[in-house]
Amino acid sequence: MKIWVDADACPKMIKEVLYRAANRTKTTLILVANQPLSVPSSPYIKKIKVNSGFDVADNYISQHLEQGDLVITADIPLANAVIEKEGTAINPRGDLYTTSNIKERLSIRNLSEQLRSSGIISGGPSSLNKKDVQAFANSLDKFLTNKIKNP
């Protein structure tokens, strides 16, 4: 099992949680971005720089992940691809994407995108706060603990 990170948009605080978890559990962590990344030196932490472009990092992750892998992303279409490949996706706020909620989230995302493009609503989600980081850390820990007990 590997942990993949859609690293272009992943907040630094979340990456820090992931670095500690990868080292603690000896789990491979792969950060994928279209910009240079600075990561701690560790046999468990890898970075991959992909070409610039729309969804290039997302496409790389969805092409290389395997069944049972974990993907950290706020990108709902990527989360959907992960679930279709029998992986697990968690967003940086600790929300777990599942087969029972991903279609609804895709619909909401698409509606929000339409409303933003028509000018009816503007902006996106609120800034990440300490409560969100703690929720993410708890979700990640629960997932990893379950994976270790039930490989």
SVG drawing of the C-alpha trace seen along z (x, -y; Angstrom):
<svg xmlns="http://www.w3.org/2000/svg" viewBox="-27 -37 45 45">
<polyline fill="none" stroke="black" stroke-width="0.4" points="0.0,0.0 1.2,-3.5 0.0,-6.9 -0.3,-9.3 -0.6,-13.0 -2.0,-15.5 0.7,-17.8 0.1,-21.0 -2.8,-22.0 -2.1,-20.1 -1.5,-22.4 1.9,-22.4 0.3,-21.4 -1.2,-18.3 2.1,-17.4 3.8,-17.6 1.2,-15.2 1.9,-12.8 5.7,-12.9 5.4,-11.9 2.9,-9.2 5.0,-7.7 8.1,-7.5 6.2,-6.2 4.4,-3.4 7.2,-2.8 4.7,-3.5 5.7,-4.8 4.5,-8.4 4.6,-9.7 4.0,-13.4 3.1,-14.3 3.2,-17.9 3.9,-20.0 6.3,-22.2 9.5,-21.5 8.9,-20.1 11.0,-20.1 10.5,-17.0 12.4,-15.6 15.1,-13.0 13.5,-9.6 13.5,-6.2 9.7,-6.4 9.1,-9.8 9.3,-10.3 8.4,-13.1 7.5,-13.1 7.5,-16.2 5.2,-16.0 4.8,-18.4 2.7,-21.5 -0.9,-21.3 -4.5,-20.8 -4.9,-17.6 -1.4,-16.2 -0.7,-15.3 -4.2,-13.9 -3.8,-11.8 -0.4,-10.5 -1.8,-9.4 -4.9,-7.7 -2.7,-5.8 -0.2,-4.6 -2.2,-3.9 -3.1,-0.3 -6.0,1.3 -5.7,0.5 -3.6,-2.6 -4.6,-5.8 -4.8,-9.1 -4.9,-12.5 -6.8,-15.0 -9.4,-17.7 -10.1,-17.0 -13.4,-15.2 -12.9,-13.8 -9.6,-12.3 -11.3,-10.9 -13.9,-9.3 -11.1,-7.7 -9.4,-6.4 -12.7,-4.8 -13.3,-3.2 -9.8,-1.6 -10.7,-0.3 -8.4,-2.7 -9.3,-5.1 -9.4,-8.9 -9.3,-11.4 -9.4,-15.1 -7.2,-17.5 -10.0,-18.2 -10.2,-14.5 -13.4,-13.6 -13.3,-10.1 -14.7,-9.7 -16.6,-6.4 -18.7,-4.6 -21.8,-5.8 -20.9,-9.6 -18.7,-10.2 -21.5,-10.6 -23.3,-13.1 -20.1,-15.0 -19.5,-15.0 -22.9,-16.4 -22.5,-19.1 -19.1,-20.0 -20.5,-20.3 -23.4,-22.4 -21.0,-24.7 -18.8,-25.0 -21.8,-26.1 -22.9,-28.6 -19.4,-30.1 -19.1,-30.4 -22.4,-32.1 -21.5,-34.5 -24.2,-33.4 -21.6,-32.4 -18.0,-33.2 -15.1,-31.8 -14.3,-28.4 -13.9,-26.6 -12.8,-28.4 -9.1,-28.3 -7.8,-25.2 -7.7,-25.6 -6.3,-23.5 -9.5,-21.6 -9.4,-20.6 -5.8,-19.4 -6.7,-17.4 -9.6,-15.9 -7.3,-14.9 -4.7,-13.4 -7.4,-11.4 -8.8,-10.0 -5.3,-9.2 -4.4,-7.5 -7.7,-5.5 -7.0,-4.4 -3.4,-3.4 -4.2,-1.6 -6.9,0.4 -4.5,1.2 -1.8,2.4 -4.2,4.7 -5.9,5.9 -3.4,5.8"/>
</svg>
